Amino acid sequence: MNLSDKELREFFIKDAKLGLNAGLAFSREGSGFMRLNFAISLDKMLKVIKQLESALEKRCIENR
């Protein structure tokens, strides 16, 4: 996505409405990544995937 760590975190929180762990929390090599821990039901996981899909589609359309 070519975003800074701060921009990536803001995208997931504001646009995808998902609270993920920043990759930097695990090591310097985690920069540019987010971590999704998914010990959740299938229904909740499908909701997470739909939220992420919608946010990514919106971002792609806006950046055309």
PDBQT receptor file of N, H, CA, C and O in Angstrom, charges set to zero:
ATOM      1  N   MET A   1       0.827  -1.203   0.000  1.00  0.00    +0.000 N 
ATOM      2  CA  MET A   1       0.000   0.000   0.000  1.00  0.00    +0.000 C 
ATOM      3  C   MET A   1       0.862   1.253   0.000  1.00  0.00    +0.000 C 
ATOM      4  O   MET A   1       0.366   2.361  -0.205  1.00  0.00    +0.000 OA
ATOM      5  N   ASN A   2       2.149   1.067   0.231  1.00  0.00    +0.000 N 
ATOM      6  H   ASN A   2       2.552   0.167   0.398  1.00  0.00    +0.000 HD
ATOM      7  CA  ASN A   2       3.083   2.194   0.212  1.00  0.00    +0.000 C 
ATOM      8  C   ASN A   2       2.701   3.277   1.219  1.00  0.00    +0.000 C 
ATOM      9  O   ASN A   2       2.693   4.463   0.887  1.00  0.00    +0.000 OA
ATOM     10  N   LEU A   3       2.385   2.870   2.449  1.00  0.00    +0.000 N 
ATOM     11  H   LEU A   3       2.391   1.907   2.719  1.00  0.00    +0.000 HD
ATOM     12  CA  LEU A   3       2.017   3.797   3.515  1.00  0.00    +0.000 C 
ATOM     13  C   LEU A   3       3.054   3.722   4.629  1.00  0.00    +0.000 C 
ATOM     14  O   LEU A   3       3.686   2.687   4.839  1.00  0.00    +0.000 OA
ATOM     15  N   SER A   4       3.216   4.822   5.331  1.00  0.00    +0.000 N 
ATOM     16  H   SER A   4       2.702   5.663   5.160  1.00  0.00    +0.000 HD
ATOM     17  CA  SER A   4       4.076   4.805   6.512  1.00  0.00    +0.000 C 
ATOM     18  C   SER A   4       3.380   3.957   7.584  1.00  0.00    +0.000 C 
ATOM     19  O   SER A   4       2.201   3.629   7.453  1.00  0.00    +0.000 OA
ATOM     20  N   ASP A   5       4.109   3.610   8.630  1.00  0.00    +0.000 N 
ATOM     21  H   ASP A   5       5.067   3.876   8.736  1.00  0.00    +0.000 HD
ATOM     22  CA  ASP A   5       3.508   2.825   9.702  1.00  0.00    +0.000 C 
ATOM     23  C   ASP A   5       2.313   3.553  10.313  1.00  0.00    +0.000 C 
ATOM     24  O   ASP A   5       1.293   2.933  10.615  1.00  0.00    +0.000 OA
ATOM     25  N   LYS A   6       2.438   4.854  10.494  1.00  0.00    +0.000 N 
ATOM     26  H   LYS A   6       3.266   5.358  10.249  1.00  0.00    +0.000 HD
ATOM     27  CA  LYS A   6       1.340   5.646  11.057  1.00  0.00    +0.000 C 
ATOM     28  C   LYS A   6       0.140   5.662  10.108  1.00  0.00    +0.000 C 
ATOM     29  O   LYS A   6      -0.998   5.494  10.547  1.00  0.00    +0.000 OA
ATOM     30  N   GLU A   7       0.386   5.861   8.820  1.00  0.00    +0.000 N 
ATOM     31  H   GLU A   7       1.311   5.998   8.464  1.00  0.00    +0.000 HD
ATOM     32  CA  GLU A   7      -0.702   5.885   7.842  1.00  0.00    +0.000 C 
ATOM     33  C   GLU A   7      -1.387   4.517   7.736  1.00  0.00    +0.000 C 
ATOM     34  O   GLU A   7      -2.604   4.435   7.575  1.00  0.00    +0.000 OA
ATOM     35  N   LEU A   8      -0.598   3.457   7.827  1.00  0.00    +0.000 N 
ATOM     36  H   LEU A   8       0.391   3.524   7.958  1.00  0.00    +0.000 HD
ATOM     37  CA  LEU A   8      -1.145   2.114   7.753  1.00  0.00    +0.000 C 
ATOM     38  C   LEU A   8      -2.062   1.855   8.951  1.00  0.00    +0.000 C 
ATOM     39  O   LEU A   8      -3.160   1.321   8.796  1.00  0.00    +0.000 OA
ATOM     40  N   ARG A   9      -1.607   2.232  10.131  1.00  0.00    +0.000 N 
ATOM     41  H   ARG A   9      -0.714   2.666  10.256  1.00  0.00    +0.000 HD
ATOM     42  CA  ARG A   9      -2.432   2.066  11.338  1.00  0.00    +0.000 C 
ATOM     43  C   ARG A   9      -3.716   2.875  11.223  1.00  0.00    +0.000 C 
ATOM     44  O   ARG A   9      -4.789   2.379  11.567  1.00  0.00    +0.000 OA
ATOM     45  N   GLU A  10      -3.625   4.115  10.744  1.00  0.00    +0.000 N 
ATOM     46  H   GLU A  10      -2.753   4.518  10.464  1.00  0.00    +0.000 HD
ATOM     47  CA  GLU A  10      -4.810   4.959  10.580  1.00  0.00    +0.000 C 
ATOM     48  C   GLU A  10      -5.786   4.354   9.566  1.00  0.00    +0.000 C 
ATOM     49  O   GLU A  10      -6.999   4.410   9.766  1.00  0.00    +0.000 OA
ATOM     50  N   PHE A  11      -5.264   3.778   8.481  1.00  0.00    +0.000 N 
ATOM     51  H   PHE A  11      -4.278   3.733   8.318  1.00  0.00    +0.000 HD
ATOM     52  CA  PHE A  11      -6.124   3.138   7.486  1.00  0.00    +0.000 C 
ATOM     53  C   PHE A  11      -6.938   2.025   8.132  1.00  0.00    +0.000 C 
ATOM     54  O   PHE A  11      -8.153   1.949   7.947  1.00  0.00    +0.000 OA
ATOM     55  N   PHE A  12      -6.265   1.159   8.893  1.00  0.00    +0.000 N 
ATOM     56  H   PHE A  12      -5.278   1.220   9.043  1.00  0.00    +0.000 HD
ATOM     57  CA  PHE A  12      -6.986   0.032   9.487  1.00  0.00    +0.000 C 
ATOM     58  C   PHE A  12      -7.985   0.486  10.540  1.00  0.00    +0.000 C 
ATOM     59  O   PHE A  12      -9.070  -0.087  10.641  1.00  0.00    +0.000 OA
ATOM     60  N   ILE A  13      -7.649   1.489  11.317  1.00  0.00    +0.000 N 
ATOM     61  H   ILE A  13      -6.768   1.954  11.235  1.00  0.00    +0.000 HD
ATOM     62  CA  ILE A  13      -8.560   1.955  12.362  1.00  0.00    +0.000 C 
ATOM     63  C   ILE A  13      -9.703   2.770  11.770  1.00  0.00    +0.000 C 
ATOM     64  O   ILE A  13     -10.868   2.487  12.050  1.00  0.00    +0.000 OA
ATOM     65  N   LYS A  14      -9.392   3.770  10.961  1.00  0.00    +0.000 N 
ATOM     66  H   LYS A  14      -8.446   3.999  10.734  1.00  0.00    +0.000 HD
ATOM     67  CA  LYS A  14     -10.420   4.690  10.461  1.00  0.00    +0.000 C 
ATOM     68  C   LYS A  14     -11.213   4.128   9.288  1.00  0.00    +0.000 C 
ATOM     69  O   LYS A  14     -12.438   4.248   9.256  1.00  0.00    +0.000 OA
ATOM     70  N   ASP A  15     -10.537   3.523   8.334  1.00  0.00    +0.000 N 
ATOM     71  H   ASP A  15      -9.542   3.426   8.360  1.00  0.00    +0.000 HD
ATOM     72  CA  ASP A  15     -11.215   3.073   7.124  1.00  0.00    +0.000 C 
ATOM     73  C   ASP A  15     -11.770   1.658   7.243  1.00  0.00    +0.000 C 
ATOM     74  O   ASP A  15     -12.929   1.417   6.905  1.00  0.00    +0.000 OA
ATOM     75  N   ALA A  16     -10.958   0.725   7.718  1.00  0.00    +0.000 N 
ATOM     76  H   ALA A  16     -10.017   0.920   7.993  1.00  0.00    +0.000 HD
ATOM     77  CA  ALA A  16     -11.408  -0.662   7.825  1.00  0.00    +0.000 C 
ATOM     78  C   ALA A  16     -12.115  -0.929   9.155  1.00  0.00    +0.000 C 
ATOM     79  O   ALA A  16     -12.777  -1.953   9.323  1.00  0.00    +0.000 OA
ATOM     80  N   LYS A  17     -11.968   0.008  10.100  1.00  0.00    +0.000 N 
ATOM     81  H   LYS A  17     -11.430   0.841   9.964  1.00  0.00    +0.000 HD
ATOM     82  CA  LYS A  17     -12.555  -0.123  11.430  1.00  0.00    +0.000 C 
ATOM     83  C   LYS A  17     -12.112  -1.424  12.119  1.00  0.00    +0.000 C 
ATOM     84  O   LYS A  17     -12.910  -2.144  12.719  1.00  0.00    +0.000 OA
ATOM     85  N   LEU A  18     -10.813  -1.686  12.004  1.00  0.00    +0.000 N 
ATOM     86  H   LEU A  18     -10.164  -1.101  11.516  1.00  0.00    +0.000 HD
ATOM     87  CA  LEU A  18     -10.212  -2.864  12.611  1.00  0.00    +0.000 C 
ATOM     88  C   LEU A  18      -9.027  -2.449  13.474  1.00  0.00    +0.000 C 
ATOM     89  O   LEU A  18      -8.169  -1.681  13.038  1.00  0.00    +0.000 OA
ATOM     90  N   GLY A  19      -8.987  -2.951  14.674  1.00  0.00    +0.000 N 
ATOM     91  H   GLY A  19      -9.684  -3.575  15.028  1.00  0.00    +0.000 HD
ATOM     92  CA  GLY A  19      -7.864  -2.681  15.568  1.00  0.00    +0.000 C 
ATOM     93  C   GLY A  19      -6.861  -3.817  15.488  1.00  0.00    +0.000 C 
ATOM     94  O   GLY A  19      -7.012  -4.831  16.168  1.00  0.00    +0.000 OA
ATOM     95  N   LEU A  20      -5.850  -3.654  14.671  1.00  0.00    +0.000 N 
ATOM     96  H   LEU A  20      -5.728  -2.830  14.119  1.00  0.00    +0.000 HD
ATOM     97  CA  LEU A  20      -4.826  -4.678  14.510  1.00  0.00    +0.000 C 
ATOM     98  C   LEU A  20      -3.568  -4.279  15.265  1.00  0.00    +0.000 C 
ATOM     99  O   LEU A  20      -3.437  -3.138  15.707  1.00  0.00    +0.000 OA
ATOM    100  N   ASN A  21      -2.649  -5.219  15.410  1.00  0.00    +0.000 N 
ATOM    101  H   ASN A  21      -2.756  -6.146  15.051  1.00  0.00    +0.000 HD
ATOM    102  CA  ASN A  21      -1.369  -4.930  16.039  1.00  0.00    +0.000 C 
ATOM    103  C   ASN A  21      -0.391  -4.435  14.981  1.00  0.00    +0.000 C 
ATOM    104  O   ASN A  21      -0.268  -5.031  13.910  1.00  0.00    +0.000 OA
ATOM    105  N   ALA A  22       0.298  -3.351  15.284  1.00  0.00    +0.000 N 
ATOM    106  H   ALA A  22       0.198  -2.867  16.154  1.00  0.00    +0.000 HD
ATOM    107  CA  ALA A  22       1.315  -2.838  14.364  1.00  0.00    +0.000 C 
ATOM    108  C   ALA A  22       2.479  -3.818  14.308  1.00  0.00    +0.000 C 
ATOM    109  O   ALA A  22       2.904  -4.351  15.333  1.00  0.00    +0.000 OA
ATOM    110  N   GLY A  23       2.987  -4.049  13.111  1.00  0.00    +0.000 N 
ATOM    111  H   GLY A  23       2.642  -3.616  12.278  1.00  0.00    +0.000 HD
ATOM    112  CA  GLY A  23       4.119  -4.951  12.940  1.00  0.00    +0.000 C 
ATOM    113  C   GLY A  23       5.341  -4.521  13.732  1.00  0.00    +0.000 C 
ATOM    114  O   GLY A  23       6.125  -5.356  14.184  1.00  0.00    +0.000 OA
ATOM    115  N   LEU A  24       5.501  -3.207  13.899  1.00  0.00    +0.000 N 
ATOM    116  H   LEU A  24       4.865  -2.528  13.532  1.00  0.00    +0.000 HD
ATOM    117  CA  LEU A  24       6.644  -2.688  14.661  1.00  0.00    +0.000 C 
ATOM    118  C   LEU A  24       6.646  -3.160  16.110  1.00  0.00    +0.000 C 
ATOM    119  O   LEU A  24       7.696  -3.173  16.753  1.00  0.00    +0.000 OA
ATOM    120  N   ALA A  25       5.490  -3.546  16.629  1.00  0.00    +0.000 N 
ATOM    121  H   ALA A  25       4.638  -3.536  16.107  1.00  0.00    +0.000 HD
ATOM    122  CA  ALA A  25       5.416  -4.028  18.007  1.00  0.00    +0.000 C 
ATOM    123  C   ALA A  25       6.173  -5.342  18.174  1.00  0.00    +0.000 C 
ATOM    124  O   ALA A  25       6.497  -5.733  19.295  1.00  0.00    +0.000 OA
ATOM    125  N   PHE A  26       6.455  -6.023  17.068  1.00  0.00    +0.000 N 
ATOM    126  H   PHE A  26       6.191  -5.705  16.158  1.00  0.00    +0.000 HD
ATOM    127  CA  PHE A  26       7.101  -7.323  17.120  1.00  0.00    +0.000 C 
ATOM    128  C   PHE A  26       8.570  -7.273  16.733  1.00  0.00    +0.000 C 
ATOM    129  O   PHE A  26       9.356  -8.103  17.189  1.00  0.00    +0.000 OA
ATOM    130  N   SER A  27       8.951  -6.313  15.902  1.00  0.00    +0.000 N 
ATOM    131  H   SER A  27       8.312  -5.639  15.532  1.00  0.00    +0.000 HD
ATOM    132  CA  SER A  27      10.357  -6.102  15.553  1.00  0.00    +0.000 C 
ATOM    133  C   SER A  27      10.445  -4.998  14.505  1.00  0.00    +0.000 C 
ATOM    134  O   SER A  27       9.440  -4.608  13.912  1.00  0.00    +0.000 OA
ATOM    135  N   ARG A  28      11.662  -4.499  14.285  1.00  0.00    +0.000 N 
ATOM    136  H   ARG A  28      12.479  -4.816  14.767  1.00  0.00    +0.000 HD
ATOM    137  CA  ARG A  28      11.866  -3.474  13.249  1.00  0.00    +0.000 C 
ATOM    138  C   ARG A  28      11.482  -3.994  11.872  1.00  0.00    +0.000 C 
ATOM    139  O   ARG A  28      11.021  -3.237  11.018  1.00  0.00    +0.000 OA
ATOM    140  N   GLU A  29      11.677  -5.303  11.660  1.00  0.00    +0.000 N 
ATOM    141  H   GLU A  29      12.051  -5.918  12.354  1.00  0.00    +0.000 HD
ATOM    142  CA  GLU A  29      11.332  -5.907  10.375  1.00  0.00    +0.000 C 
ATOM    143  C   GLU A  29       9.822  -5.898  10.137  1.00  0.00    +0.000 C 
ATOM    144  O   GLU A  29       9.373  -6.125   9.014  1.00  0.00    +0.000 OA
ATOM    145  N   GLY A  30       9.046  -5.640  11.172  1.00  0.00    +0.000 N 
ATOM    146  H   GLY A  30       9.411  -5.456  12.084  1.00  0.00    +0.000 HD
ATOM    147  CA  GLY A  30       7.591  -5.584  11.056  1.00  0.00    +0.000 C 
ATOM    148  C   GLY A  30       7.082  -4.273  10.499  1.00  0.00    +0.000 C 
ATOM    149  O   GLY A  30       5.879  -4.118  10.289  1.00  0.00    +0.000 OA
ATOM    150  N   SER A  31       7.968  -3.331  10.258  1.00  0.00    +0.000 N 
ATOM    151  H   SER A  31       8.945  -3.457  10.429  1.00  0.00    +0.000 HD
ATOM    152  CA  SER A  31       7.572  -2.043   9.694  1.00  0.00    +0.000 C 
ATOM    153  C   SER A  31       6.859  -2.263   8.361  1.00  0.00    +0.000 C 
ATOM    154  O   SER A  31       7.339  -3.005   7.503  1.00  0.00    +0.000 OA
ATOM    155  N   GLY A  32       5.719  -1.614   8.201  1.00  0.00    +0.000 N 
ATOM    156  H   GLY A  32       5.330  -1.012   8.898  1.00  0.00    +0.000 HD
ATOM    157  CA  GLY A  32       4.948  -1.732   6.970  1.00  0.00    +0.000 C 
ATOM    158  C   GLY A  32       3.947  -2.872   6.985  1.00  0.00    +0.000 C 
ATOM    159  O   GLY A  32       3.275  -3.136   5.989  1.00  0.00    +0.000 OA
ATOM    160  N   PHE A  33       3.853  -3.551   8.136  1.00  0.00    +0.000 N 
ATOM    161  H   PHE A  33       4.399  -3.337   8.945  1.00  0.00    +0.000 HD
ATOM    162  CA  PHE A  33       2.928  -4.676   8.264  1.00  0.00    +0.000 C 
ATOM    163  C   PHE A  33       1.998  -4.460   9.447  1.00  0.00    +0.000 C 
ATOM    164  O   PHE A  33       2.306  -3.709  10.373  1.00  0.00    +0.000 OA
ATOM    165  N   MET A  34       0.855  -5.131   9.398  1.00  0.00    +0.000 N 
ATOM    166  H   MET A  34       0.604  -5.741   8.646  1.00  0.00    +0.000 HD
ATOM    167  CA  MET A  34      -0.077  -5.164  10.520  1.00  0.00    +0.000 C 
ATOM    168  C   MET A  34      -0.354  -6.621  10.820  1.00  0.00    +0.000 C 
ATOM    169  O   MET A  34      -0.297  -7.465   9.925  1.00  0.00    +0.000 OA
ATOM    170  N   ARG A  35      -0.655  -6.925  12.080  1.00  0.00    +0.000 N 
ATOM    171  H   ARG A  35      -0.702  -6.240  12.807  1.00  0.00    +0.000 HD
ATOM    172  CA  ARG A  35      -0.882  -8.308  12.484  1.00  0.00    +0.000 C 
ATOM    173  C   ARG A  35      -2.321  -8.471  12.937  1.00  0.00    +0.000 C 
ATOM    174  O   ARG A  35      -2.818  -7.722  13.778  1.00  0.00    +0.000 OA
ATOM    175  N   LEU A  36      -2.976  -9.466  12.364  1.00  0.00    +0.000 N 
ATOM    176  H   LEU A  36      -2.572 -10.075  11.681  1.00  0.00    +0.000 HD
ATOM    177  CA  LEU A  36      -4.351  -9.795  12.721  1.00  0.00    +0.000 C 
ATOM    178  C   LEU A  36      -4.339 -11.096  13.508  1.00  0.00    +0.000 C 
ATOM    179  O   LEU A  36      -3.946 -12.141  12.988  1.00  0.00    +0.000 OA
ATOM    180  N   ASN A  37      -4.767 -11.033  14.752  1.00  0.00    +0.000 N 
ATOM    181  H   ASN A  37      -5.087 -10.184  15.175  1.00  0.00    +0.000 HD
ATOM    182  CA  ASN A  37      -4.897 -12.231  15.585  1.00  0.00    +0.000 C 
ATOM    183  C   ASN A  37      -6.360 -12.642  15.516  1.00  0.00    +0.000 C 
ATOM    184  O   ASN A  37      -7.237 -11.879  15.922  1.00  0.00    +0.000 OA
ATOM    185  N   PHE A  38      -6.629 -13.820  15.014  1.00  0.00    +0.000 N 
ATOM    186  H   PHE A  38      -5.917 -14.440  14.684  1.00  0.00    +0.000 HD
ATOM    187  CA  PHE A  38      -8.024 -14.168  14.762  1.00  0.00    +0.000 C 
ATOM    188  C   PHE A  38      -8.513 -15.420  15.475  1.00  0.00    +0.000 C 
ATOM    189  O   PHE A  38      -8.857 -16.419  14.844  1.00  0.00    +0.000 OA
ATOM    190  N   ALA A  39      -8.537 -15.348  16.773  1.00  0.00    +0.000 N 
ATOM    191  H   ALA A  39      -8.257 -14.537  17.286  1.00  0.00    +0.000 HD
ATOM    192  CA  ALA A  39      -9.148 -16.389  17.587  1.00  0.00    +0.000 C 
ATOM    193  C   ALA A  39     -10.612 -15.999  17.790  1.00  0.00    +0.000 C 
ATOM    194  O   ALA A  39     -11.051 -15.702  18.901  1.00  0.00    +0.000 OA
ATOM    195  N   ILE A  40     -11.357 -16.013  16.665  1.00  0.00    +0.000 N 
ATOM    196  H   ILE A  40     -11.000 -16.255  15.763  1.00  0.00    +0.000 HD
ATOM    197  CA  ILE A  40     -12.748 -15.575  16.667  1.00  0.00    +0.000 C 
ATOM    198  C   ILE A  40     -13.589 -16.571  15.878  1.00  0.00    +0.000 C 
ATOM    199  O   ILE A  40     -13.061 -17.451  15.197  1.00  0.00    +0.000 OA
ATOM    200  N   SER A  41     -14.891 -16.418  15.981  1.00  0.00    +0.000 N 
ATOM    201  H   SER A  41     -15.320 -15.703  16.534  1.00  0.00    +0.000 HD
ATOM    202  CA  SER A  41     -15.801 -17.307  15.254  1.00  0.00    +0.000 C 
ATOM    203  C   SER A  41     -15.722 -17.026  13.759  1.00  0.00    +0.000 C 
ATOM    204  O   SER A  41     -15.253 -15.971  13.332  1.00  0.00    +0.000 OA
ATOM    205  N   LEU A  42     -16.186 -17.982  12.981  1.00  0.00    +0.000 N 
ATOM    206  H   LEU A  42     -16.568 -18.839  13.327  1.00  0.00    +0.000 HD
ATOM    207  CA  LEU A  42     -16.212 -17.815  11.527  1.00  0.00    +0.000 C 
ATOM    208  C   LEU A  42     -17.051 -16.607  11.134  1.00  0.00    +0.000 C 
ATOM    209  O   LEU A  42     -16.667 -15.854  10.240  1.00  0.00    +0.000 OA
ATOM    210  N   ASP A  43     -18.193 -16.411  11.791  1.00  0.00    +0.000 N 
ATOM    211  H   ASP A  43     -18.505 -17.023  12.517  1.00  0.00    +0.000 HD
ATOM    212  CA  ASP A  43     -19.048 -15.258  11.471  1.00  0.00    +0.000 C 
ATOM    213  C   ASP A  43     -18.312 -13.935  11.665  1.00  0.00    +0.000 C 
ATOM    214  O   ASP A  43     -18.393 -13.044  10.820  1.00  0.00    +0.000 OA
ATOM    215  N   LYS A  44     -17.599 -13.811  12.773  1.00  0.00    +0.000 N 
ATOM    216  H   LYS A  44     -17.533 -14.535  13.460  1.00  0.00    +0.000 HD
ATOM    217  CA  LYS A  44     -16.844 -12.584  13.032  1.00  0.00    +0.000 C 
ATOM    218  C   LYS A  44     -15.700 -12.429  12.033  1.00  0.00    +0.000 C 
ATOM    219  O   LYS A  44     -15.420 -11.318  11.581  1.00  0.00    +0.000 OA
ATOM    220  N   MET A  45     -15.040 -13.524  11.687  1.00  0.00    +0.000 N 
ATOM    221  H   MET A  45     -15.267 -14.426  12.054  1.00  0.00    +0.000 HD
ATOM    222  CA  MET A  45     -13.943 -13.454  10.728  1.00  0.00    +0.000 C 
ATOM    223  C   MET A  45     -14.450 -13.008   9.361  1.00  0.00    +0.000 C 
ATOM    224  O   MET A  45     -13.791 -12.218   8.685  1.00  0.00    +0.000 OA
ATOM    225  N   LEU A  46     -15.608 -13.502   8.949  1.00  0.00    +0.000 N 
ATOM    226  H   LEU A  46     -16.144 -14.143   9.498  1.00  0.00    +0.000 HD
ATOM    227  CA  LEU A  46     -16.192 -13.066   7.676  1.00  0.00    +0.000 C 
ATOM    228  C   LEU A  46     -16.514 -11.576   7.702  1.00  0.00    +0.000 C 
ATOM    229  O   LEU A  46     -16.351 -10.888   6.694  1.00  0.00    +0.000 OA
ATOM    230  N   LYS A  47     -16.969 -11.075   8.846  1.00  0.00    +0.000 N 
ATOM    231  H   LYS A  47     -17.101 -11.634   9.665  1.00  0.00    +0.000 HD
ATOM    232  CA  LYS A  47     -17.240  -9.638   8.983  1.00  0.00    +0.000 C 
ATOM    233  C   LYS A  47     -15.939  -8.839   8.843  1.00  0.00    +0.000 C 
ATOM    234  O   LYS A  47     -15.910  -7.821   8.151  1.00  0.00    +0.000 OA
ATOM    235  N   VAL A  48     -14.876  -9.293   9.488  1.00  0.00    +0.000 N 
ATOM    236  H   VAL A  48     -14.899 -10.120  10.050  1.00  0.00    +0.000 HD
ATOM    237  CA  VAL A  48     -13.568  -8.643   9.394  1.00  0.00    +0.000 C 
ATOM    238  C   VAL A  48     -13.107  -8.595   7.941  1.00  0.00    +0.000 C 
ATOM    239  O   VAL A  48     -12.645  -7.557   7.467  1.00  0.00    +0.000 OA
ATOM    240  N   ILE A  49     -13.231  -9.708   7.240  1.00  0.00    +0.000 N 
ATOM    241  H   ILE A  49     -13.606 -10.551   7.625  1.00  0.00    +0.000 HD
ATOM    242  CA  ILE A  49     -12.799  -9.765   5.841  1.00  0.00    +0.000 C 
ATOM    243  C   ILE A  49     -13.614  -8.800   4.983  1.00  0.00    +0.000 C 
ATOM    244  O   ILE A  49     -13.057  -8.133   4.112  1.00  0.00    +0.000 OA
ATOM    245  N   LYS A  50     -14.915  -8.717   5.216  1.00  0.00    +0.000 N 
ATOM    246  H   LYS A  50     -15.368  -9.259   5.924  1.00  0.00    +0.000 HD
ATOM    247  CA  LYS A  50     -15.756  -7.792   4.447  1.00  0.00    +0.000 C 
ATOM    248  C   LYS A  50     -15.386  -6.343   4.737  1.00  0.00    +0.000 C 
ATOM    249  O   LYS A  50     -15.350  -5.521   3.822  1.00  0.00    +0.000 OA
ATOM    250  N   GLN A  51     -15.111  -6.021   5.998  1.00  0.00    +0.000 N 
ATOM    251  H   GLN A  51     -15.140  -6.689   6.742  1.00  0.00    +0.000 HD
ATOM    252  CA  GLN A  51     -14.702  -4.660   6.355  1.00  0.00    +0.000 C 
ATOM    253  C   GLN A  51     -13.404  -4.292   5.648  1.00  0.00    +0.000 C 
ATOM    254  O   GLN A  51     -13.277  -3.201   5.091  1.00  0.00    +0.000 OA
ATOM    255  N   LEU A  52     -12.456  -5.198   5.675  1.00  0.00    +0.000 N 
ATOM    256  H   LEU A  52     -12.559  -6.084   6.127  1.00  0.00    +0.000 HD
ATOM    257  CA  LEU A  52     -11.164  -4.946   5.037  1.00  0.00    +0.000 C 
ATOM    258  C   LEU A  52     -11.326  -4.825   3.527  1.00  0.00    +0.000 C 
ATOM    259  O   LEU A  52     -10.734  -3.941   2.908  1.00  0.00    +0.000 OA
ATOM    260  N   GLU A  53     -12.116  -5.699   2.937  1.00  0.00    +0.000 N 
ATOM    261  H   GLU A  53     -12.596  -6.417   3.440  1.00  0.00    +0.000 HD
ATOM    262  CA  GLU A  53     -12.364  -5.645   1.494  1.00  0.00    +0.000 C 
ATOM    263  C   GLU A  53     -12.987  -4.312   1.091  1.00  0.00    +0.000 C 
ATOM    264  O   GLU A  53     -12.564  -3.700   0.110  1.00  0.00    +0.000 OA
ATOM    265  N   SER A  54     -13.984  -3.864   1.838  1.00  0.00    +0.000 N 
ATOM    266  H   SER A  54     -14.327  -4.361   2.635  1.00  0.00    +0.000 HD
ATOM    267  CA  SER A  54     -14.646  -2.586   1.534  1.00  0.00    +0.000 C 
ATOM    268  C   SER A  54     -13.685  -1.413   1.637  1.00  0.00    +0.000 C 
ATOM    269  O   SER A  54     -13.682  -0.528   0.781  1.00  0.00    +0.000 OA
ATOM    270  N   ALA A  55     -12.866  -1.407   2.687  1.00  0.00    +0.000 N 
ATOM    271  H   ALA A  55     -12.868  -2.125   3.382  1.00  0.00    +0.000 HD
ATOM    272  CA  ALA A  55     -11.912  -0.312   2.875  1.00  0.00    +0.000 C 
ATOM    273  C   ALA A  55     -10.866  -0.300   1.762  1.00  0.00    +0.000 C 
ATOM    274  O   ALA A  55     -10.491   0.767   1.277  1.00  0.00    +0.000 OA
ATOM    275  N   LEU A  56     -10.396  -1.470   1.357  1.00  0.00    +0.000 N 
ATOM    276  H   LEU A  56     -10.700  -2.337   1.750  1.00  0.00    +0.000 HD
ATOM    277  CA  LEU A  56      -9.398  -1.542   0.279  1.00  0.00    +0.000 C 
ATOM    278  C   LEU A  56      -9.997  -1.120  -1.056  1.00  0.00    +0.000 C 
ATOM    279  O   LEU A  56      -9.344  -0.423  -1.832  1.00  0.00    +0.000 OA
ATOM    280  N   GLU A  57     -11.230  -1.533  -1.331  1.00  0.00    +0.000 N 
ATOM    281  H   GLU A  57     -11.761  -2.100  -0.701  1.00  0.00    +0.000 HD
ATOM    282  CA  GLU A  57     -11.892  -1.126  -2.573  1.00  0.00    +0.000 C 
ATOM    283  C   GLU A  57     -12.061   0.381  -2.620  1.00  0.00    +0.000 C 
ATOM    284  O   GLU A  57     -11.801   1.009  -3.646  1.00  0.00    +0.000 OA
ATOM    285  N   LYS A  58     -12.499   0.966  -1.505  1.00  0.00    +0.000 N 
ATOM    286  H   LYS A  58     -12.711   0.457  -0.671  1.00  0.00    +0.000 HD
ATOM    287  CA  LYS A  58     -12.692   2.417  -1.426  1.00  0.00    +0.000 C 
ATOM    288  C   LYS A  58     -11.358   3.133  -1.678  1.00  0.00    +0.000 C 
ATOM    289  O   LYS A  58     -11.302   4.115  -2.418  1.00  0.00    +0.000 OA
ATOM    290  N   ARG A  59     -10.295   2.633  -1.057  1.00  0.00    +0.000 N 
ATOM    291  H   ARG A  59     -10.340   1.835  -0.456  1.00  0.00    +0.000 HD
ATOM    292  CA  ARG A  59      -8.974   3.252  -1.236  1.00  0.00    +0.000 C 
ATOM    293  C   ARG A  59      -8.515   3.162  -2.695  1.00  0.00    +0.000 C 
ATOM    294  O   ARG A  59      -7.961   4.122  -3.230  1.00  0.00    +0.000 OA
ATOM    295  N   CYS A  60      -8.740   2.030  -3.328  1.00  0.00    +0.000 N 
ATOM    296  H   CYS A  60      -9.190   1.250  -2.893  1.00  0.00    +0.000 HD
ATOM    297  CA  CYS A  60      -8.346   1.854  -4.731  1.00  0.00    +0.000 C 
ATOM    298  C   CYS A  60      -9.099   2.835  -5.631  1.00  0.00    +0.000 C 
ATOM    299  O   CYS A  60      -8.517   3.432  -6.537  1.00  0.00    +0.000 OA
ATOM    300  N   ILE A  61     -10.386   2.992  -5.374  1.00  0.00    +0.000 N 
ATOM    301  H   ILE A  61     -10.859   2.507  -4.639  1.00  0.00    +0.000 HD
ATOM    302  CA  ILE A  61     -11.200   3.911  -6.183  1.00  0.00    +0.000 C 
ATOM    303  C   ILE A  61     -10.736   5.346  -5.984  1.00  0.00    +0.000 C 
ATOM    304  O   ILE A  61     -10.624   6.104  -6.948  1.00  0.00    +0.000 OA
ATOM    305  N   GLU A  62     -10.467   5.722  -4.741  1.00  0.00    +0.000 N 
ATOM    306  H   GLU A  62     -10.558   5.107  -3.958  1.00  0.00    +0.000 HD
ATOM    307  CA  GLU A  62     -10.027   7.095  -4.439  1.00  0.00    +0.000 C 
ATOM    308  C   GLU A  62      -8.660   7.408  -5.024  1.00  0.00    +0.000 C 
ATOM    309  O   GLU A  62      -8.377   8.566  -5.333  1.00  0.00    +0.000 OA
ATOM    310  N   ASN A  63      -7.808   6.407  -5.182  1.00  0.00    +0.000 N 
ATOM    311  H   ASN A  63      -8.038   5.466  -4.931  1.00  0.00    +0.000 HD
ATOM    312  CA  ASN A  63      -6.443   6.635  -5.647  1.00  0.00    +0.000 C 
ATOM    313  C   ASN A  63      -6.270   6.446  -7.144  1.00  0.00    +0.000 C 
ATOM    314  O   ASN A  63      -5.142   6.427  -7.637  1.00  0.00    +0.000 OA
ATOM    315  N   ARG A  64      -7.352   6.308  -7.863  1.00  0.00    +0.000 N 
ATOM    316  H   ARG A  64      -8.268   6.323  -7.463  1.00  0.00    +0.000 HD
ATOM    317  CA  ARG A  64      -7.256   6.172  -9.324  1.00  0.00    +0.000 C 
ATOM    318  C   ARG A  64      -7.017   7.487  -9.981  1.00  0.00    +0.000 C 
ATOM    319  O   ARG A  64      -6.911   7.555 -11.205  1.00  0.00    +0.000 OA
TER     320      ARG A  64
